[in-house]
Amino acid sequence: MNLIEKIKNPNSILLYHCDNHYSLIGGFRIFEMEGKIYRQILGSRFGQRMKHWIDFEMDWEFYSNKKQK
């Protein structure tokens, strides 16, 4: 099952982990702007309310590089 299927599944809960903080993932969106495709998840960078659209590719690269160090 991919990430979008997991988010749509009413029987699953997904957490997003950023530095020293966990947040629920409350949604997703995919859109194209100026020829580039963006994939974003709805979460919280701080606090508890899901209010930030987080660019999935940027965070994936950040945490992948961090794990390698």
DRENKOL-649343 format. One record per residue: residue number from 1; residue in one letter; z, y, x of N, C-alpha, C, O, CB in turn. Coordinates in Angstrom, 1 decimal, m for minus. Glycine has a CB too. Layout:
N
  nr rest    n.Z    n.Y    n.X   ca.Z   ca.Y   ca.X    c.Z    c.Y    c.X    o.Z    o.Y    o.X   cb.Z   cb.Y   cb.X
 NUM    A      Z      Y      X      Z      Y      X      Z      Y      X      Z      Y      X      Z      Y      X
...
END
This chain:
69
  nr rest    n.Z    n.Y    n.X   ca.Z   ca.Y   ca.X    c.Z    c.Y    c.X    o.Z    o.Y    o.X   cb.Z   cb.Y   cb.X
   1    M    0.0   m1.2    0.8    0.0    0.0    0.0    0.0    1.2    0.9    0.8    1.3    1.8    1.2    0.0   m1.0
   2    N   m0.9    2.2    0.6   m0.9    3.4    1.4    0.1    4.4    0.9    0.8    4.2   m0.2   m2.3    4.0    1.5
   3    L    0.2    5.6    1.6    1.2    6.6    1.2    1.0    7.1   m0.2    2.0    7.3   m0.9    1.1    7.7    2.2
   4    I   m0.2    7.4   m0.6   m0.5    7.9   m1.9   m0.1    6.9   m3.0    0.5    7.3   m4.0   m2.0    8.3   m2.1
   5    E   m0.4    5.7   m2.8    0.1    4.7   m3.8    1.6    4.6   m3.9    2.1    4.4   m5.0   m0.5    3.3   m3.4
   6    K    2.3    4.7   m2.8    3.7    4.7   m2.8    4.3    5.9   m3.5    5.3    5.7   m4.3    4.3    4.6   m1.3
   7    I    3.7    7.1   m3.3    4.2    8.3   m4.0    4.0    8.1   m5.5    4.8    8.6   m6.3    3.5    9.5   m3.5
   8    K    2.9    7.6   m5.9    2.6    7.4   m7.3    3.4    6.3   m8.0    3.5    6.3   m9.2    1.1    7.1   m7.5
   9    N    3.9    5.4   m7.2    4.7    4.3   m7.8    6.0    4.7   m8.3    6.8    5.3   m7.5    4.9    3.1   m6.7
  10    P    6.3    4.6   m9.6    7.6    5.1  m10.2    8.8    4.3   m9.7    9.9    4.7   m9.9    7.5    5.1  m11.7
  11    N    8.6    3.1   m9.1    9.7    2.3   m8.6   10.0    2.5   m7.1   10.7    1.7   m6.5    9.3    0.8   m8.9
  12    S    9.4    3.5   m6.5    9.6    3.7   m5.1   10.2    5.1   m4.8   10.0    6.0   m5.6    8.3    3.5   m4.3
  13    I   10.9    5.2   m3.7   11.5    6.5   m3.3   11.0    6.6   m1.8   11.2    5.7   m1.0   13.0    6.6   m3.4
  14    L   10.5    7.7   m1.5   10.0    8.0   m0.1   10.8    9.1    0.5   11.1   10.2   m0.2    8.5    8.3    0.0
  15    L   11.2    9.0    1.7   12.0   10.0    2.4   11.1   10.5    3.6   10.4    9.8    4.2   13.3    9.5    2.9
  16    Y   11.2   11.8    3.8   10.6   12.5    4.9   11.6   12.9    5.9   12.7   13.4    5.5    9.7   13.7    4.5
  17    H   11.4   12.5    7.2   12.4   12.9    8.2   11.9   13.9    9.1   10.9   13.7    9.8   12.8   11.6    9.0
  18    C   12.6   15.1    9.1   12.3   16.1   10.1   13.5   16.2   11.0   14.5   15.5   10.8   11.9   17.5    9.5
  19    D   13.5   17.1   12.0   14.7   17.2   12.9   16.0   17.3   12.2   16.3   18.3   11.5   14.5   18.4   13.8
  20    N   16.9   16.3   12.3   18.2   16.3   11.8   18.3   16.5   10.3   19.3   17.1    9.8   19.0   17.3   12.4
  21    H   17.3   16.1    9.5   17.2   16.4    8.1   16.3   15.3    7.4   15.3   15.0    7.9   16.7   17.8    7.8
  22    Y   16.8   14.8    6.3   16.0   13.9    5.4   15.7   14.6    4.1   16.5   15.4    3.6   16.7   12.6    5.2
  23    S   14.5   14.4    3.6   14.1   15.0    2.3   13.3   14.0    1.5   12.5   13.2    2.1   13.3   16.3    2.6
  24    L   13.5   14.1    0.2   12.6   13.3   m0.7   11.2   13.8   m0.7   11.0   15.0   m0.5   13.2   13.3   m2.1
  25    I   10.2   12.9   m0.8    8.8   13.3   m1.0    8.6   13.4   m2.5    8.7   12.4   m3.2    7.8   12.4   m0.2
  26    G    8.2   14.5   m3.0    8.0   14.7   m4.4    6.6   14.8   m4.9    6.4   14.8   m6.1    8.7   15.9   m4.8
  27    G    5.7   14.8   m4.0    4.3   14.9   m4.4    3.3   15.0   m3.2    3.8   14.9   m2.1    4.1   16.1   m5.3
  28    F    2.1   15.0   m3.5    1.1   15.1   m2.5   m0.1   15.9   m3.0   m0.3   16.1   m4.3    0.6   13.7   m2.0
  29    R   m0.9   16.4   m2.1   m2.2   17.1   m2.5   m3.2   16.9   m1.4   m2.8   16.9   m0.2   m1.9   18.6   m2.9
  30    I   m4.4   16.8   m1.8   m5.5   16.7   m0.8   m6.5   17.8   m1.3   m6.9   17.8   m2.4   m6.2   15.3   m0.8
  31    F   m6.9   18.6   m0.3   m7.9   19.7   m0.7   m8.8   20.0    0.6   m8.4   19.7    1.7   m7.2   20.9   m1.2
  32    E   m9.9   20.6    0.3  m10.8   21.0    1.4  m10.9   22.5    1.4  m11.0   23.2    0.4  m12.2   20.3    1.2
  33    M  m10.8   23.1    2.6  m11.0   24.5    2.8  m11.8   24.8    4.1  m11.4   24.3    5.2   m9.6   25.2    2.8
  34    E  m12.9   25.5    3.9  m13.7   25.8    5.1  m14.2   24.6    5.9  m14.2   24.6    7.1  m13.0   26.8    6.0
  35    G  m14.5   23.5    5.1  m15.0   22.3    5.7  m13.9   21.4    6.3  m14.3   20.3    6.8  m15.9   22.6    6.8
  36    K  m12.7   21.7    6.2  m11.6   20.9    6.7  m10.8   20.3    5.6  m10.5   21.0    4.6  m10.7   21.7    7.7
  37    I  m10.5   19.0    5.7   m9.7   18.4    4.6   m8.2   18.4    5.0   m7.8   18.1    6.2  m10.1   16.9    4.4
  38    Y   m7.4   18.8    4.1   m5.9   18.9    4.3   m5.3   17.9    3.4   m5.6   17.7    2.3   m5.4   20.4    4.0
  39    R   m4.3   17.2    4.0   m3.4   16.3    3.3   m2.0   16.8    3.4   m1.5   16.9    4.6   m3.6   14.8    3.7
  40    Q   m1.3   17.0    2.3    0.0   17.6    2.4    1.0   16.8    1.5    0.6   16.3    0.4    0.0   19.0    2.0
  41    I    2.2   16.8    1.9    3.3   16.2    1.0    4.2   17.3    0.6    4.4   18.3    1.4    4.0   15.0    1.8
  42    L    4.8   17.1   m0.5    5.8   18.1   m1.0    7.2   17.6   m0.6    7.6   16.6   m1.1    5.7   18.3   m2.6
  43    G    7.9   18.4    0.2    9.2   18.0    0.6   10.0   19.3    0.9    9.7   20.4    0.4    9.2   17.1    1.9
  44    S   11.0   19.1    1.7   11.9   20.3    2.1   12.1   20.3    3.6   12.6   19.3    4.1   13.2   20.2    1.3
  45    R   11.8   21.4    4.2   12.0   21.5    5.7   13.5   21.8    5.9   14.0   21.5    7.0   11.1   22.6    6.3
  46    F   14.2   22.5    4.9   15.6   22.7    5.0   16.1   22.8    3.6   15.4   23.1    2.6   15.9   24.1    5.8
  47    G   17.4   22.6    3.4   18.0   22.5    2.0   17.6   21.2    1.3   17.1   20.3    2.0   17.5   23.7    1.2
  48    Q   17.8   21.2    0.1   17.5   20.0   m0.7   16.4   20.0   m1.7   15.9   19.0   m2.1   18.8   19.6   m1.4
  49    R   16.0   21.2   m2.1   14.9   21.4   m3.1   13.6   21.2   m2.4   13.3   21.7   m1.4   15.0   22.7   m3.8
  50    M   12.7   20.4   m3.1   11.4   20.1   m2.6   10.5   21.4   m2.9   10.2   21.6   m4.1   10.7   18.9   m3.3
  51    K   10.3   22.2   m1.9    9.6   23.4   m2.1    8.5   23.7   m1.1    7.9   24.8   m1.1   10.5   24.6   m2.3
  52    H    8.4   22.9   m0.1    7.5   23.2    1.0    6.3   22.1    1.1    6.6   20.9    1.0    8.3   23.1    2.4
  53    W    5.1   22.7    1.1    4.0   21.8    1.3    3.8   21.6    2.8    3.6   22.5    3.6    2.7   22.4    0.7
  54    I    4.0   20.3    3.3    4.0   20.0    4.7    2.7   19.3    5.1    2.4   18.3    4.4    5.3   19.0    5.0
  55    D    2.1   19.8    6.1    0.8   19.3    6.5    1.1   17.9    7.2    1.7   17.8    8.2    0.1   20.2    7.5
  56    F    0.5   16.9    6.6    0.8   15.5    7.1    0.3   15.2    8.5    1.0   14.7    9.3    0.2   14.5    6.1
  57    E   m0.9   15.7    8.8   m1.4   15.4   10.2   m0.6   16.1   11.2   m0.4   15.5   12.3   m2.9   15.8   10.2
  58    M   m0.2   17.3   11.0    0.6   18.1   12.0    1.9   17.3   12.3    2.2   17.1   13.5    0.8   19.5   11.6
  59    D    2.6   17.0   11.3    3.9   16.3   11.5    3.7   14.9   12.1    4.5   14.5   12.9    4.6   16.2   10.2
  60    W    2.7   14.2   11.7    2.4   12.9   12.2    2.2   13.0   13.7    2.8   12.2   14.5    1.2   12.2   11.5
  61    E    1.4   13.9   14.2    1.1   14.1   15.6    2.4   14.5   16.3    2.7   14.0   17.4    0.1   15.2   15.8
  62    F    3.2   15.4   15.7    4.5   15.8   16.4    5.4   14.7   16.6    6.0   14.5   17.7    5.1   16.9   15.5
  63    Y    5.7   13.9   15.5    6.6   12.8   15.7    6.1   11.6   16.5    6.8   10.9   17.1    7.0   12.3   14.3
  64    S    4.8   11.4   16.4    4.2   10.3   17.3    4.4   10.7   18.8    4.7    9.8   19.6    2.7   10.1   17.0
  65    N    4.1   11.9   19.1    4.3   12.4   20.5    5.8   12.3   20.9    6.1   12.0   22.1    3.8   13.8   20.7
  66    K    6.7   12.7   20.0    8.1   12.7   20.3    8.6   11.3   20.6    9.5   11.1   21.5    8.9   13.3   19.1
  67    K    8.1   10.3   19.8    8.6    8.9   20.0    8.1    8.4   21.4    8.8    7.5   22.0    8.0    8.0   18.9
  68    Q    7.0    8.9   21.9    6.5    8.4   23.2    7.3    8.9   24.4    7.2    8.3   25.5    5.0    8.8   23.3
  69    K    8.0    9.9   24.2    8.8   10.5   25.3   10.1    9.8   25.6   10.9   10.2   26.5    9.1   12.0   25.1
END
